[in-house]
Amino acid sequence: MIIKILGLVDILAAVIVFLFSKFSFIPDLFMYVTGAYLIVKGLIFVLGSDVASVLDVISGLVVLVMAFYPVHVLIMVIVVFFLIQKGIFSLIS
């Protein structure tokens, strides 16, 4: 059950990142919380030697950087697709 909730939150994080980068009407606080969530979740699960958890930490760092500086569109697309696919796989499992 917790995996499905984390999957839904990953999809929500992807939507927040996309809306912030495209329309900029998402408050910065959401970006800070989203980045912190991804980093904390990644650090918790990285103990199991999971590559996806390392990518969560990297995605969280990218999200935090996006809150302060513009990030290339390709990097944003990679982060959004990673979070969406991870969320969908979590919902399926």
PDB file with one MODEL, atoms N, CA, C and O in Angstrom:
MODEL        1
ATOM      1  N   MET A   1       0.825  -1.201   0.000  1.00  0.00           N
ATOM      2  CA  MET A   1       0.000   0.000   0.000  1.00  0.00           C
ATOM      3  C   MET A   1       0.866   1.260   0.000  1.00  0.00           C
ATOM      4  O   MET A   1       0.555   2.229  -0.692  1.00  0.00           O
ATOM      5  N   ILE A   2       1.954   1.246   0.778  1.00  0.00           N
ATOM      6  CA  ILE A   2       2.810   2.429   0.851  1.00  0.00           C
ATOM      7  C   ILE A   2       3.484   2.698  -0.493  1.00  0.00           C
ATOM      8  O   ILE A   2       3.737   3.851  -0.843  1.00  0.00           O
ATOM      9  N   ILE A   3       3.773   1.635  -1.246  1.00  0.00           N
ATOM     10  CA  ILE A   3       4.409   1.802  -2.554  1.00  0.00           C
ATOM     11  C   ILE A   3       3.456   2.529  -3.506  1.00  0.00           C
ATOM     12  O   ILE A   3       3.889   3.369  -4.295  1.00  0.00           O
ATOM     13  N   LYS A   4       2.186   2.213  -3.434  1.00  0.00           N
ATOM     14  CA  LYS A   4       1.208   2.873  -4.306  1.00  0.00           C
ATOM     15  C   LYS A   4       1.055   4.353  -3.937  1.00  0.00           C
ATOM     16  O   LYS A   4       0.900   5.200  -4.816  1.00  0.00           O
ATOM     17  N   ILE A   5       1.097   4.657  -2.645  1.00  0.00           N
ATOM     18  CA  ILE A   5       1.015   6.060  -2.213  1.00  0.00           C
ATOM     19  C   ILE A   5       2.243   6.821  -2.684  1.00  0.00           C
ATOM     20  O   ILE A   5       2.129   7.942  -3.178  1.00  0.00           O
ATOM     21  N   LEU A   6       3.414   6.218  -2.534  1.00  0.00           N
ATOM     22  CA  LEU A   6       4.638   6.865  -3.014  1.00  0.00           C
ATOM     23  C   LEU A   6       4.602   7.051  -4.532  1.00  0.00           C
ATOM     24  O   LEU A   6       5.101   8.049  -5.051  1.00  0.00           O
ATOM     25  N   GLY A   7       4.012   6.089  -5.238  1.00  0.00           N
ATOM     26  CA  GLY A   7       3.859   6.216  -6.690  1.00  0.00           C
ATOM     27  C   GLY A   7       2.970   7.388  -7.066  1.00  0.00           C
ATOM     28  O   GLY A   7       3.278   8.137  -7.994  1.00  0.00           O
ATOM     29  N   LEU A   8       1.870   7.547  -6.350  1.00  0.00           N
ATOM     30  CA  LEU A   8       0.981   8.682  -6.608  1.00  0.00           C
ATOM     31  C   LEU A   8       1.680  10.013  -6.318  1.00  0.00           C
ATOM     32  O   LEU A   8       1.506  10.984  -7.055  1.00  0.00           O
ATOM     33  N   VAL A   9       2.465  10.050  -5.248  1.00  0.00           N
ATOM     34  CA  VAL A   9       3.182  11.282  -4.908  1.00  0.00           C
ATOM     35  C   VAL A   9       4.268  11.568  -5.948  1.00  0.00           C
ATOM     36  O   VAL A   9       4.540  12.731  -6.246  1.00  0.00           O
ATOM     37  N   ASP A  10       4.891  10.522  -6.502  1.00  0.00           N
ATOM     38  CA  ASP A  10       5.867  10.732  -7.583  1.00  0.00           C
ATOM     39  C   ASP A  10       5.200  11.356  -8.809  1.00  0.00           C
ATOM     40  O   ASP A  10       5.760  12.258  -9.432  1.00  0.00           O
ATOM     41  N   ILE A  11       4.014  10.878  -9.150  1.00  0.00           N
ATOM     42  CA  ILE A  11       3.287  11.448 -10.291  1.00  0.00           C
ATOM     43  C   ILE A  11       2.897  12.892  -9.989  1.00  0.00           C
ATOM     44  O   ILE A  11       3.000  13.755 -10.862  1.00  0.00           O
ATOM     45  N   LEU A  12       2.457  13.160  -8.776  1.00  0.00           N
ATOM     46  CA  LEU A  12       2.140  14.531  -8.383  1.00  0.00           C
ATOM     47  C   LEU A  12       3.385  15.423  -8.463  1.00  0.00           C
ATOM     48  O   LEU A  12       3.299  16.571  -8.899  1.00  0.00           O
ATOM     49  N   ALA A  13       4.530  14.900  -8.046  1.00  0.00           N
ATOM     50  CA  ALA A  13       5.781  15.658  -8.130  1.00  0.00           C
ATOM     51  C   ALA A  13       6.124  15.977  -9.588  1.00  0.00           C
ATOM     52  O   ALA A  13       6.593  17.074  -9.893  1.00  0.00           O
ATOM     53  N   ALA A  14       5.891  15.023 -10.479  1.00  0.00           N
ATOM     54  CA  ALA A  14       6.149  15.258 -11.899  1.00  0.00           C
ATOM     55  C   ALA A  14       5.238  16.360 -12.439  1.00  0.00           C
ATOM     56  O   ALA A  14       5.678  17.208 -13.215  1.00  0.00           O
ATOM     57  N   VAL A  15       3.972  16.347 -12.029  1.00  0.00           N
ATOM     58  CA  VAL A  15       3.028  17.380 -12.473  1.00  0.00           C
ATOM     59  C   VAL A  15       3.463  18.748 -11.948  1.00  0.00           C
ATOM     60  O   VAL A  15       3.404  19.738 -12.678  1.00  0.00           O
ATOM     61  N   ILE A  16       3.899  18.810 -10.690  1.00  0.00           N
ATOM     62  CA  ILE A  16       4.346  20.079 -10.108  1.00  0.00           C
ATOM     63  C   ILE A  16       5.555  20.608 -10.853  1.00  0.00           C
ATOM     64  O   ILE A  16       5.620  21.797 -11.165  1.00  0.00           O
ATOM     65  N   VAL A  17       6.517  19.739 -11.141  1.00  0.00           N
ATOM     66  CA  VAL A  17       7.725  20.162 -11.866  1.00  0.00           C
ATOM     67  C   VAL A  17       7.360  20.661 -13.259  1.00  0.00           C
ATOM     68  O   VAL A  17       7.871  21.686 -13.712  1.00  0.00           O
ATOM     69  N   PHE A  18       6.478  19.936 -13.934  1.00  0.00           N
ATOM     70  CA  PHE A  18       6.080  20.344 -15.287  1.00  0.00           C
ATOM     71  C   PHE A  18       5.368  21.689 -15.267  1.00  0.00           C
ATOM     72  O   PHE A  18       5.691  22.573 -16.060  1.00  0.00           O
ATOM     73  N   LEU A  19       4.409  21.849 -14.373  1.00  0.00           N
ATOM     74  CA  LEU A  19       3.661  23.112 -14.311  1.00  0.00           C
ATOM     75  C   LEU A  19       4.564  24.279 -13.927  1.00  0.00           C
ATOM     76  O   LEU A  19       4.405  25.380 -14.454  1.00  0.00           O
ATOM     77  N   PHE A  20       5.504  24.055 -13.022  1.00  0.00           N
ATOM     78  CA  PHE A  20       6.421  25.120 -12.618  1.00  0.00           C
ATOM     79  C   PHE A  20       7.311  25.531 -13.787  1.00  0.00           C
ATOM     80  O   PHE A  20       7.547  26.720 -14.002  1.00  0.00           O
ATOM     81  N   SER A  21       7.800  24.561 -14.534  1.00  0.00           N
ATOM     82  CA  SER A  21       8.736  24.896 -15.610  1.00  0.00           C
ATOM     83  C   SER A  21       8.025  25.501 -16.822  1.00  0.00           C
ATOM     84  O   SER A  21       8.607  26.326 -17.525  1.00  0.00           O
ATOM     85  N   LYS A  22       6.799  25.111 -17.069  1.00  0.00           N
ATOM     86  CA  LYS A  22       6.097  25.607 -18.258  1.00  0.00           C
ATOM     87  C   LYS A  22       5.311  26.885 -17.998  1.00  0.00           C
ATOM     88  O   LYS A  22       5.294  27.780 -18.843  1.00  0.00           O
ATOM     89  N   PHE A  23       4.666  26.983 -16.852  1.00  0.00           N
ATOM     90  CA  PHE A  23       3.753  28.089 -16.622  1.00  0.00           C
ATOM     91  C   PHE A  23       4.156  28.992 -15.468  1.00  0.00           C
ATOM     92  O   PHE A  23       3.649  30.109 -15.365  1.00  0.00           O
ATOM     93  N   SER A  24       5.028  28.555 -14.619  1.00  0.00           N
ATOM     94  CA  SER A  24       5.580  29.337 -13.498  1.00  0.00           C
ATOM     95  C   SER A  24       4.518  29.891 -12.556  1.00  0.00           C
ATOM     96  O   SER A  24       4.741  30.924 -11.925  1.00  0.00           O
ATOM     97  N   PHE A  25       3.367  29.227 -12.446  1.00  0.00           N
ATOM     98  CA  PHE A  25       2.389  29.714 -11.485  1.00  0.00           C
ATOM     99  C   PHE A  25       2.340  28.846 -10.227  1.00  0.00           C
ATOM    100  O   PHE A  25       1.509  29.063  -9.344  1.00  0.00           O
ATOM    101  N   ILE A  26       3.235  27.868 -10.155  1.00  0.00           N
ATOM    102  CA  ILE A  26       3.367  27.058  -8.944  1.00  0.00           C
ATOM    103  C   ILE A  26       4.280  27.813  -7.983  1.00  0.00           C
ATOM    104  O   ILE A  26       5.362  28.241  -8.386  1.00  0.00           O
ATOM    105  N   PRO A  27       3.879  27.990  -6.729  1.00  0.00           N
ATOM    106  CA  PRO A  27       4.745  28.704  -5.777  1.00  0.00           C
ATOM    107  C   PRO A  27       6.074  27.975  -5.554  1.00  0.00           C
ATOM    108  O   PRO A  27       6.153  26.751  -5.659  1.00  0.00           O
ATOM    109  N   ASP A  28       7.098  28.745  -5.249  1.00  0.00           N
ATOM    110  CA  ASP A  28       8.419  28.172  -5.009  1.00  0.00           C
ATOM    111  C   ASP A  28       8.396  27.161  -3.863  1.00  0.00           C
ATOM    112  O   ASP A  28       9.158  26.195  -3.869  1.00  0.00           O
ATOM    113  N   LEU A  29       7.527  27.382  -2.887  1.00  0.00           N
ATOM    114  CA  LEU A  29       7.449  26.479  -1.743  1.00  0.00           C
ATOM    115  C   LEU A  29       7.146  25.056  -2.182  1.00  0.00           C
ATOM    116  O   LEU A  29       7.697  24.109  -1.620  1.00  0.00           O
ATOM    117  N   PHE A  30       6.277  24.888  -3.180  1.00  0.00           N
ATOM    118  CA  PHE A  30       5.973  23.549  -3.688  1.00  0.00           C
ATOM    119  C   PHE A  30       7.213  22.894  -4.280  1.00  0.00           C
ATOM    120  O   PHE A  30       7.419  21.689  -4.139  1.00  0.00           O
ATOM    121  N   MET A  31       8.033  23.698  -4.942  1.00  0.00           N
ATOM    122  CA  MET A  31       9.269  23.158  -5.519  1.00  0.00           C
ATOM    123  C   MET A  31      10.232  22.736  -4.413  1.00  0.00           C
ATOM    124  O   MET A  31      10.882  21.696  -4.524  1.00  0.00           O
ATOM    125  N   TYR A  32      10.329  23.526  -3.356  1.00  0.00           N
ATOM    126  CA  TYR A  32      11.204  23.165  -2.231  1.00  0.00           C
ATOM    127  C   TYR A  32      10.738  21.872  -1.582  1.00  0.00           C
ATOM    128  O   TYR A  32      11.546  20.988  -1.297  1.00  0.00           O
ATOM    129  N   VAL A  33       9.438  21.763  -1.350  1.00  0.00           N
ATOM    130  CA  VAL A  33       8.888  20.568  -0.712  1.00  0.00           C
ATOM    131  C   VAL A  33       9.054  19.352  -1.620  1.00  0.00           C
ATOM    132  O   VAL A  33       9.401  18.268  -1.151  1.00  0.00           O
ATOM    133  N   THR A  34       8.809  19.527  -2.908  1.00  0.00           N
ATOM    134  CA  THR A  34       8.951  18.420  -3.854  1.00  0.00           C
ATOM    135  C   THR A  34      10.395  17.945  -3.923  1.00  0.00           C
ATOM    136  O   THR A  34      10.658  16.743  -3.889  1.00  0.00           O
ATOM    137  N   GLY A  35      11.323  18.875  -4.020  1.00  0.00           N
ATOM    138  CA  GLY A  35      12.740  18.506  -4.057  1.00  0.00           C
ATOM    139  C   GLY A  35      13.174  17.817  -2.775  1.00  0.00           C
ATOM    140  O   GLY A  35      13.886  16.813  -2.816  1.00  0.00           O
ATOM    141  N   ALA A  36      12.750  18.350  -1.642  1.00  0.00           N
ATOM    142  CA  ALA A  36      13.109  17.741  -0.356  1.00  0.00           C
ATOM    143  C   ALA A  36      12.501  16.347  -0.229  1.00  0.00           C
ATOM    144  O   ALA A  36      13.151  15.427   0.267  1.00  0.00           O
ATOM    145  N   TYR A  37      11.256  16.191  -0.678  1.00  0.00           N
ATOM    146  CA  TYR A  37      10.608  14.880  -0.636  1.00  0.00           C
ATOM    147  C   TYR A  37      11.403  13.855  -1.444  1.00  0.00           C
ATOM    148  O   TYR A  37      11.657  12.748  -0.970  1.00  0.00           O
ATOM    149  N   LEU A  38      11.791  14.223  -2.651  1.00  0.00           N
ATOM    150  CA  LEU A  38      12.526  13.287  -3.508  1.00  0.00           C
ATOM    151  C   LEU A  38      13.884  12.934  -2.909  1.00  0.00           C
ATOM    152  O   LEU A  38      14.311  11.781  -2.966  1.00  0.00           O
ATOM    153  N   ILE A  39      14.554  13.920  -2.340  1.00  0.00           N
ATOM    154  CA  ILE A  39      15.867  13.659  -1.745  1.00  0.00           C
ATOM    155  C   ILE A  39      15.730  12.746  -0.526  1.00  0.00           C
ATOM    156  O   ILE A  39      16.473  11.774  -0.392  1.00  0.00           O
ATOM    157  N   VAL A  40      14.787  13.055   0.357  1.00  0.00           N
ATOM    158  CA  VAL A  40      14.609  12.239   1.567  1.00  0.00           C
ATOM    159  C   VAL A  40      14.188  10.817   1.200  1.00  0.00           C
ATOM    160  O   VAL A  40      14.724   9.849   1.740  1.00  0.00           O
ATOM    161  N   LYS A  41      13.233  10.694   0.286  1.00  0.00           N
ATOM    162  CA  LYS A  41      12.789   9.356  -0.129  1.00  0.00           C
ATOM    163  C   LYS A  41      13.932   8.576  -0.765  1.00  0.00           C
ATOM    164  O   LYS A  41      14.094   7.382  -0.514  1.00  0.00           O
ATOM    165  N   GLY A  42      14.713   9.248  -1.580  1.00  0.00           N
ATOM    166  CA  GLY A  42      15.849   8.586  -2.207  1.00  0.00           C
ATOM    167  C   GLY A  42      16.889   8.144  -1.202  1.00  0.00           C
ATOM    168  O   GLY A  42      17.439   7.049  -1.312  1.00  0.00           O
ATOM    169  N   LEU A  43      17.163   8.997  -0.213  1.00  0.00           N
ATOM    170  CA  LEU A  43      18.161   8.641   0.805  1.00  0.00           C
ATOM    171  C   LEU A  43      17.680   7.499   1.695  1.00  0.00           C
ATOM    172  O   LEU A  43      18.484   6.682   2.144  1.00  0.00           O
ATOM    173  N   ILE A  44      16.383   7.438   1.951  1.00  0.00           N
ATOM    174  CA  ILE A  44      15.851   6.340   2.768  1.00  0.00           C
ATOM    175  C   ILE A  44      15.998   5.005   2.035  1.00  0.00           C
ATOM    176  O   ILE A  44      16.407   4.008   2.630  1.00  0.00           O
ATOM    177  N   PHE A  45      15.666   4.989   0.756  1.00  0.00           N
ATOM    178  CA  PHE A  45      15.678   3.735   0.011  1.00  0.00           C
ATOM    179  C   PHE A  45      17.024   3.419  -0.634  1.00  0.00           C
ATOM    180  O   PHE A  45      17.197   2.326  -1.175  1.00  0.00           O
ATOM    181  N   VAL A  46      17.976   4.340  -0.592  1.00  0.00           N
ATOM    182  CA  VAL A  46      19.281   4.078  -1.203  1.00  0.00           C
ATOM    183  C   VAL A  46      20.052   3.025  -0.405  1.00  0.00           C
ATOM    184  O   VAL A  46      20.993   2.425  -0.925  1.00  0.00           O
ATOM    185  N   LEU A  47      19.666   2.796   0.840  1.00  0.00           N
ATOM    186  CA  LEU A  47      20.323   1.786   1.659  1.00  0.00           C
ATOM    187  C   LEU A  47      20.155   0.390   1.072  1.00  0.00           C
ATOM    188  O   LEU A  47      20.965  -0.498   1.336  1.00  0.00           O
ATOM    189  N   GLY A  48      19.113   0.195   0.282  1.00  0.00           N
ATOM    190  CA  GLY A  48      18.880  -1.089  -0.363  1.00  0.00           C
ATOM    191  C   GLY A  48      19.612  -1.232  -1.682  1.00  0.00           C
ATOM    192  O   GLY A  48      19.321  -2.149  -2.448  1.00  0.00           O
ATOM    193  N   SER A  49      20.550  -0.352  -1.963  1.00  0.00           N
ATOM    194  CA  SER A  49      21.349  -0.383  -3.196  1.00  0.00           C
ATOM    195  C   SER A  49      20.479  -0.298  -4.443  1.00  0.00           C
ATOM    196  O   SER A  49      20.710  -1.006  -5.423  1.00  0.00           O
ATOM    197  N   ASP A  50      19.490   0.563  -4.398  1.00  0.00           N
ATOM    198  CA  ASP A  50      18.563   0.725  -5.510  1.00  0.00           C
ATOM    199  C   ASP A  50      19.011   1.896  -6.377  1.00  0.00           C
ATOM    200  O   ASP A  50      19.159   3.016  -5.890  1.00  0.00           O
ATOM    201  N   VAL A  51      19.226   1.631  -7.668  1.00  0.00           N
ATOM    202  CA  VAL A  51      19.672   2.675  -8.586  1.00  0.00           C
ATOM    203  C   VAL A  51      18.609   3.758  -8.729  1.00  0.00           C
ATOM    204  O   VAL A  51      18.936   4.938  -8.860  1.00  0.00           O
ATOM    205  N   ALA A  52      17.344   3.365  -8.704  1.00  0.00           N
ATOM    206  CA  ALA A  52      16.259   4.341  -8.839  1.00  0.00           C
ATOM    207  C   ALA A  52      16.260   5.324  -7.671  1.00  0.00           C
ATOM    208  O   ALA A  52      15.858   6.476  -7.835  1.00  0.00           O
ATOM    209  N   SER A  53      16.700   4.889  -6.510  1.00  0.00           N
ATOM    210  CA  SER A  53      16.768   5.792  -5.363  1.00  0.00           C
ATOM    211  C   SER A  53      17.854   6.840  -5.544  1.00  0.00           C
ATOM    212  O   SER A  53      17.688   7.991  -5.138  1.00  0.00           O
ATOM    213  N   VAL A  54      18.947   6.449  -6.144  1.00  0.00           N
ATOM    214  CA  VAL A  54      20.004   7.415  -6.454  1.00  0.00           C
ATOM    215  C   VAL A  54      19.475   8.431  -7.463  1.00  0.00           C
ATOM    216  O   VAL A  54      19.759   9.625  -7.360  1.00  0.00           O
ATOM    217  N   LEU A  55      18.708   7.954  -8.433  1.00  0.00           N
ATOM    218  CA  LEU A  55      18.110   8.865  -9.413  1.00  0.00           C
ATOM    219  C   LEU A  55      17.062   9.768  -8.758  1.00  0.00           C
ATOM    220  O   LEU A  55      16.866  10.901  -9.198  1.00  0.00           O
ATOM    221  N   ASP A  56      16.393   9.285  -7.723  1.00  0.00           N
ATOM    222  CA  ASP A  56      15.475  10.133  -6.955  1.00  0.00           C
ATOM    223  C   ASP A  56      16.226  11.291  -6.311  1.00  0.00           C
ATOM    224  O   ASP A  56      15.771  12.434  -6.356  1.00  0.00           O
ATOM    225  N   VAL A  57      17.370  10.996  -5.715  1.00  0.00           N
ATOM    226  CA  VAL A  57      18.168  12.053  -5.085  1.00  0.00           C
ATOM    227  C   VAL A  57      18.622  13.064  -6.133  1.00  0.00           C
ATOM    228  O   VAL A  57      18.547  14.272  -5.905  1.00  0.00           O
ATOM    229  N   ILE A  58      19.087  12.583  -7.267  1.00  0.00           N
ATOM    230  CA  ILE A  58      19.517  13.487  -8.344  1.00  0.00           C
ATOM    231  C   ILE A  58      18.336  14.311  -8.840  1.00  0.00           C
ATOM    232  O   ILE A  58      18.476  15.511  -9.076  1.00  0.00           O
ATOM    233  N   SER A  59      17.174  13.681  -9.000  1.00  0.00           N
ATOM    234  CA  SER A  59      15.971  14.412  -9.431  1.00  0.00           C
ATOM    235  C   SER A  59      15.589  15.471  -8.413  1.00  0.00           C
ATOM    236  O   SER A  59      15.217  16.584  -8.785  1.00  0.00           O
ATOM    237  N   GLY A  60      15.675  15.138  -7.145  1.00  0.00           N
ATOM    238  CA  GLY A  60      15.373  16.108  -6.098  1.00  0.00           C
ATOM    239  C   GLY A  60      16.314  17.308  -6.148  1.00  0.00           C
ATOM    240  O   GLY A  60      15.889  18.449  -5.969  1.00  0.00           O
ATOM    241  N   LEU A  61      17.585  17.040  -6.391  1.00  0.00           N
ATOM    242  CA  LEU A  61      18.550  18.147  -6.509  1.00  0.00           C
ATOM    243  C   LEU A  61      18.233  19.018  -7.728  1.00  0.00           C
ATOM    244  O   LEU A  61      18.335  20.243  -7.662  1.00  0.00           O
ATOM    245  N   VAL A  62      17.852  18.389  -8.832  1.00  0.00           N
ATOM    246  CA  VAL A  62      17.483  19.148 -10.031  1.00  0.00           C
ATOM    247  C   VAL A  62      16.253  20.007  -9.754  1.00  0.00           C
ATOM    248  O   VAL A  62      16.190  21.158 -10.184  1.00  0.00           O
ATOM    249  N   VAL A  63      15.282  19.455  -9.039  1.00  0.00           N
ATOM    250  CA  VAL A  63      14.069  20.215  -8.719  1.00  0.00           C
ATOM    251  C   VAL A  63      14.417  21.421  -7.849  1.00  0.00           C
ATOM    252  O   VAL A  63      13.888  22.512  -8.064  1.00  0.00           O
ATOM    253  N   LEU A  64      15.294  21.234  -6.880  1.00  0.00           N
ATOM    254  CA  LEU A  64      15.698  22.367  -6.045  1.00  0.00           C
ATOM    255  C   LEU A  64      16.440  23.417  -6.853  1.00  0.00           C
ATOM    256  O   LEU A  64      16.254  24.614  -6.631  1.00  0.00           O
ATOM    257  N   VAL A  65      17.273  22.991  -7.781  1.00  0.00           N
ATOM    258  CA  VAL A  65      17.977  23.945  -8.636  1.00  0.00           C
ATOM    259  C   VAL A  65      16.980  24.689  -9.521  1.00  0.00           C
ATOM    260  O   VAL A  65      17.136  25.885  -9.767  1.00  0.00           O
ATOM    261  N   MET A  66      15.947  23.976 -10.002  1.00  0.00           N
ATOM    262  CA  MET A  66      14.933  24.602 -10.854  1.00  0.00           C
ATOM    263  C   MET A  66      14.211  25.728 -10.127  1.00  0.00           C
ATOM    264  O   MET A  66      13.748  26.679 -10.758  1.00  0.00           O
ATOM    265  N   ALA A  67      14.112  25.627  -8.814  1.00  0.00           N
ATOM    266  CA  ALA A  67      13.415  26.664  -8.050  1.00  0.00           C
ATOM    267  C   ALA A  67      14.187  27.979  -8.064  1.00  0.00           C
ATOM    268  O   ALA A  67      13.602  29.048  -7.885  1.00  0.00           O
ATOM    269  N   PHE A  68      15.500  27.902  -8.276  1.00  0.00           N
ATOM    270  CA  PHE A  68      16.334  29.108  -8.231  1.00  0.00           C
ATOM    271  C   PHE A  68      16.822  29.564  -9.604  1.00  0.00           C
ATOM    272  O   PHE A  68      16.933  30.764  -9.857  1.00  0.00           O
ATOM    273  N   TYR A  69      17.114  28.613 -10.489  1.00  0.00           N
ATOM    274  CA  TYR A  69      17.693  28.931 -11.790  1.00  0.00           C
ATOM    275  C   TYR A  69      16.932  28.195 -12.885  1.00  0.00           C
ATOM    276  O   TYR A  69      16.380  27.120 -12.651  1.00  0.00           O
ATOM    277  N   PRO A  70      16.905  28.775 -14.074  1.00  0.00           N
ATOM    278  CA  PRO A  70      16.280  28.047 -15.186  1.00  0.00           C
ATOM    279  C   PRO A  70      17.127  26.829 -15.561  1.00  0.00           C
ATOM    280  O   PRO A  70      18.354  26.900 -15.619  1.00  0.00           O
ATOM    281  N   VAL A  71      16.456  25.731 -15.809  1.00  0.00           N
ATOM    282  CA  VAL A  71      17.114  24.486 -16.186  1.00  0.00           C
ATOM    283  C   VAL A  71      16.728  24.179 -17.622  1.00  0.00           C
ATOM    284  O   VAL A  71      15.617  24.489 -18.051  1.00  0.00           O
ATOM    285  N   HIS A  72      17.647  23.570 -18.366  1.00  0.00           N
ATOM    286  CA  HIS A  72      17.381  23.223 -19.761  1.00  0.00           C
ATOM    287  C   HIS A  72      16.144  22.337 -19.858  1.00  0.00           C
ATOM    288  O   HIS A  72      15.896  21.496 -18.994  1.00  0.00           O
ATOM    289  N   VAL A  73      15.391  22.535 -20.902  1.00  0.00           N
ATOM    290  CA  VAL A  73      14.122  21.824 -21.096  1.00  0.00           C
ATOM    291  C   VAL A  73      14.340  20.312 -21.130  1.00  0.00           C
ATOM    292  O   VAL A  73      13.521  19.561 -20.601  1.00  0.00           O
ATOM    293  N   LEU A  74      15.421  19.864 -21.738  1.00  0.00           N
ATOM    294  CA  LEU A  74      15.682  18.430 -21.833  1.00  0.00           C
ATOM    295  C   LEU A  74      15.863  17.807 -20.450  1.00  0.00           C
ATOM    296  O   LEU A  74      15.383  16.701 -20.201  1.00  0.00           O
ATOM    297  N   ILE A  75      16.536  18.495 -19.569  1.00  0.00           N
ATOM    298  CA  ILE A  75      16.721  17.987 -18.209  1.00  0.00           C
ATOM    299  C   ILE A  75      15.381  17.912 -17.491  1.00  0.00           C
ATOM    300  O   ILE A  75      15.106  16.941 -16.786  1.00  0.00           O
ATOM    301  N   MET A  76      14.546  18.936 -17.667  1.00  0.00           N
ATOM    302  CA  MET A  76      13.228  18.930 -17.057  1.00  0.00           C
ATOM    303  C   MET A  76      12.387  17.769 -17.594  1.00  0.00           C
ATOM    304  O   MET A  76      11.700  17.097 -16.825  1.00  0.00           O
ATOM    305  N   VAL A  77      12.437  17.534 -18.882  1.00  0.00           N
ATOM    306  CA  VAL A  77      11.661  16.451 -19.489  1.00  0.00           C
ATOM    307  C   VAL A  77      12.130  15.102 -18.959  1.00  0.00           C
ATOM    308  O   VAL A  77      11.307  14.229 -18.684  1.00  0.00           O
ATOM    309  N   ILE A  78      13.434  14.919 -18.814  1.00  0.00           N
ATOM    310  CA  ILE A  78      13.970  13.663 -18.286  1.00  0.00           C
ATOM    311  C   ILE A  78      13.476  13.432 -16.864  1.00  0.00           C
ATOM    312  O   ILE A  78      13.060  12.324 -16.524  1.00  0.00           O
ATOM    313  N   VAL A  79      13.518  14.467 -16.032  1.00  0.00           N
ATOM    314  CA  VAL A  79      13.066  14.331 -14.643  1.00  0.00           C
ATOM    315  C   VAL A  79      11.575  14.016 -14.602  1.00  0.00           C
ATOM    316  O   VAL A  79      11.150  13.143 -13.846  1.00  0.00           O
ATOM    317  N   VAL A  80      10.779  14.714 -15.403  1.00  0.00           N
ATOM    318  CA  VAL A  80       9.327  14.492 -15.402  1.00  0.00           C
ATOM    319  C   VAL A  80       9.008  13.073 -15.872  1.00  0.00           C
ATOM    320  O   VAL A  80       8.202  12.385 -15.245  1.00  0.00           O
ATOM    321  N   PHE A  81       9.628  12.627 -16.964  1.00  0.00           N
ATOM    322  CA  PHE A  81       9.359  11.275 -17.454  1.00  0.00           C
ATOM    323  C   PHE A  81       9.827  10.209 -16.466  1.00  0.00           C
ATOM    324  O   PHE A  81       9.164   9.186 -16.295  1.00  0.00           O
ATOM    325  N   PHE A  82      10.967  10.447 -15.816  1.00  0.00           N
ATOM    326  CA  PHE A  82      11.442   9.494 -14.817  1.00  0.00           C
ATOM    327  C   PHE A  82      10.439   9.369 -13.679  1.00  0.00           C
ATOM    328  O   PHE A  82      10.110   8.259 -13.259  1.00  0.00           O
ATOM    329  N   LEU A  83       9.952  10.497 -13.178  1.00  0.00           N
ATOM    330  CA  LEU A  83       9.016  10.461 -12.057  1.00  0.00           C
ATOM    331  C   LEU A  83       7.682   9.831 -12.457  1.00  0.00           C
ATOM    332  O   LEU A  83       7.082   9.092 -11.677  1.00  0.00           O
ATOM    333  N   ILE A  84       7.224  10.123 -13.664  1.00  0.00           N
ATOM    334  CA  ILE A  84       5.959   9.536 -14.125  1.00  0.00           C
ATOM    335  C   ILE A  84       6.089   8.028 -14.283  1.00  0.00           C
ATOM    336  O   ILE A  84       5.230   7.276 -13.824  1.00  0.00           O
ATOM    337  N   GLN A  85       7.169   7.585 -14.937  1.00  0.00           N
ATOM    338  CA  GLN A  85       7.305   6.138 -15.142  1.00  0.00           C
ATOM    339  C   GLN A  85       7.525   5.411 -13.828  1.00  0.00           C
ATOM    340  O   GLN A  85       7.043   4.292 -13.653  1.00  0.00           O
ATOM    341  N   LYS A  86       8.245   6.031 -12.901  1.00  0.00           N
ATOM    342  CA  LYS A  86       8.452   5.400 -11.598  1.00  0.00           C
ATOM    343  C   LYS A  86       7.126   5.322 -10.840  1.00  0.00           C
ATOM    344  O   LYS A  86       6.839   4.323 -10.180  1.00  0.00           O
ATOM    345  N   GLY A  87       6.325   6.378 -10.940  1.00  0.00           N
ATOM    346  CA  GLY A  87       5.021   6.375 -10.291  1.00  0.00           C
ATOM    347  C   GLY A  87       4.084   5.335 -10.879  1.00  0.00           C
ATOM    348  O   GLY A  87       3.380   4.642 -10.144  1.00  0.00           O
ATOM    349  N   ILE A  88       4.074   5.224 -12.190  1.00  0.00           N
ATOM    350  CA  ILE A  88       3.204   4.220 -12.847  1.00  0.00           C
ATOM    351  C   ILE A  88       3.637   2.811 -12.476  1.00  0.00           C
ATOM    352  O   ILE A  88       2.797   1.962 -12.178  1.00  0.00           O
ATOM    353  N   PHE A  89       4.949   2.553 -12.491  1.00  0.00           N
ATOM    354  CA  PHE A  89       5.420   1.217 -12.113  1.00  0.00           C
ATOM    355  C   PHE A  89       5.098   0.907 -10.655  1.00  0.00           C
ATOM    356  O   PHE A  89       4.820  -0.244 -10.317  1.00  0.00           O
ATOM    357  N   SER A  90       5.131   1.909  -9.793  1.00  0.00           N
ATOM    358  CA  SER A  90       4.773   1.690  -8.393  1.00  0.00           C
ATOM    359  C   SER A  90       3.289   1.370  -8.254  1.00  0.00           C
ATOM    360  O   SER A  90       2.903   0.551  -7.420  1.00  0.00           O
ATOM    361  N   LEU A  91       2.468   2.008  -9.059  1.00  0.00           N
ATOM    362  CA  LEU A  91       1.032   1.723  -9.005  1.00  0.00           C
ATOM    363  C   LEU A  91       0.717   0.334  -9.554  1.00  0.00           C
ATOM    364  O   LEU A  91      -0.196  -0.334  -9.068  1.00  0.00           O
ATOM    365  N   ILE A  92       1.462  -0.100 -10.556  1.00  0.00           N
ATOM    366  CA  ILE A  92       1.220  -1.403 -11.166  1.00  0.00           C
ATOM    367  C   ILE A  92       1.646  -2.539 -10.237  1.00  0.00           C
ATOM    368  O   ILE A  92       0.977  -3.570 -10.163  1.00  0.00           O
ATOM    369  N   SER A  93       2.750  -2.348  -9.537  1.00  0.00           N
ATOM    370  CA  SER A  93       3.289  -3.447  -8.701  1.00  0.00           C
ATOM    371  C   SER A  93       2.437  -3.731  -7.488  1.00  0.00           C
ATOM    372  O   SER A  93       2.761  -4.620  -6.700  1.00  0.00           O
TER     373      SER A  93
ENDMDL
END
